[in-house]
Amino acid sequence: MHRSLATSLLATIAIASTLVSSTFAQTAQTPSTPPVVNATGAETPAERDARMEWWRDARFGMFIHWGLYAVPAGEWNGKPVPGAGEWILNGAQIKPEDYEPLQKQFNPVKFDAKRWVEIAKNAGMKYIVITSKHHDGFGLWDSKVTDWDVMNTPFGRDILKELAAACKEAGIRLCFYHSIMDWHHPDYLPRRGWDTRPTDNADFNRYRDYMKAQLKELLGGDYGDIGVVWFDGEWESTWNHEFGKDLDDYVRSLDSDIIVNNRVDVGREGMAGLTRQGPDRFRGDFGTPEQEIPATGFQSVDGSPVDWETCMTMNGTWGFHKHDTNWKSAETMIRMLSDIASKGGNFLLNVGPTAAGEIPPESVERLAAMGTWLKANGDAIYGTTASLFPKLPWGRSTTRTTKDGTTLYFHVFDWPKDGSLRIPGLMNEPSNVRILGSSNAVSAARSGGDVVLTVPKTAPDSVATVIALDVAGTPTIVKGAELRPDPTIFVDAMQVTAGPTPDGIVVRYTVDGSEPTPDSKQLTAIALRNTATIRAQAFAGTTPIGPVVTNVYRRANPWPAAETREDRYHPKNFEYAVVDGVFSNVDELGKKIPSKLELDPPFGLAIPEGKKDNFGLYFFGWLTVRLDGVYRFRLGSDDGSLLVIDGNVVVDNDGLHSYQVKEGLAPLKKGSHKVEIWYFERDGQEAFTVEWAKPGEPFQKMTGAEFVRRPAAPRR
Ligand code: FHN
């Protein structure tokens, strides 16, 4: 029944999910986190700002993944290993003794540190983060504590020393990526599943000492003034908060000005990368979103900025993979840089050099184009802070505080066809306005609560034209009307209110779809019992301020509950299946769900201990709710997941992707509802969380204890 149900349901999923999930689903946003207190005691905000200053100003860096894995370049035994550049040992399940011969093949005769640094500098990058040691444990420098390093290759040169010299000469900060996880060192645990080396003599604390000895070689001065230690590989069960604090303390004892990312510790929230709150603050100076850009910037609890850096590949793999030709365009990456800077983040863009020691031409070409854009528009990126505006429909904004006041930069992606660009809610009078890198004229005029710029008919830069606008002092930006809550559904009644507005500003609204006018009703609170379209506009007297906001609040009929008596008689459990296989989506998993399910997963609504790659889970149970209402559900997963209630797709987080969170809404009648959840993991990191929120309540983790096996027979 379950398999046919799953398959038949999944067969229609493309339609249902579009209708339901697009209506009810929304992406969750990682909460912000306070900055770290560093190891030398409570660092004052001023001391932290001083230590972080060069990094914040830099905004743009080069990530380099390079090592023995460039030799196989994504192939093993003549066969491509999908997605596995630097993960080839894992992807092809290579035993360490079969991987070690690569050391005698590593001879990057074309390696030229000055050329690499020149490419980074010409791209407008201000720092370089290179893999001193990736997960394979191989060192790119002359390490005195191991022979598993570059000095024991035919190349026999200290690559990091040569890069350090080139960076110093060019004024580029050198930084090291250093993996905590080490697939080669005999004291590191856990072993890879196919690694048959004995573990009884493995001593993890001895491994920690080894790691510290190598970090002392790297940070002790022989390689210059290192800017950042970019830890990685912190997610395995053998690493923990105590080790993270100890390692963070140690690194800062070597260099009190060093910047350390949040992967030194265990507070990172998956690939979204920000540091979660904890009873004991997790270490790390900045969050590390990977292969994704947060939807917004972040404020910490005390209002200070939260530092973060998105790291991203130009194609699909970090280490060189000869079959990966899925290159992003320079236009895409320029706009990513603009987007990230507008949210107060840094962009760490990766190159994967070849076994010969060259950065791929596709990377060089794109970086040159980014450098050309930055030569004209760098003022809008370097040393700026996040946008002061709500989401701008035509592009992004960054901010610079100057001695005379503030410069606002408007990065225009979608150039106005009518030559008129609206800056919403800017109440200051511009003192100067200009287009960066262009002599084209631009002028500013007031239009109610907005400033309207008259610009040339065609964009001087089709990728992103930047307009700089100076105002005296601190800008006053009225964010216009805000309706609370966001558009949503309700089953019986709900209330809509206006967000806070400055003195002298009122919000007026209509419910008939017309534009609000100064004569429209003032919005205090609206009680809704039916679907309504609310249009709201802020006014200063009769002057409209900011854009009109239009929200639809939809009355939904609650999905009927199963015919059942009260759940207090139900056995508290549910059914599941664990299947092995290589899946790309839930539909493929659905086809492998056995018709006979297991009862009561001992591991609850979670990944069973020890399951790593190429498996799928299926859970089926009845959720009893005590009230009619709109229930919110969240799925966080790497890779895909899906949550279905009474045959309706509520959360669609399907597909191959890094950790991401998706939300959805379900209007439910009091009683028991059929819940099905699918999850699959391909390779790399695995993560799976299910949360729900009852009407008007915050989200809480679902453990499975909320389910019952099936509705009891109806009352006789
Ligand atoms: O496993 C690594 C991966 O190889 C790469 O180094 C990325 C870059 O941040 N980090 C890990 C995956 O999250």
Residues whose N, C-alpha, C, O or C-beta is under 5 A from the ligand:
A	BS01	FHN	E86 D232 C311 W318
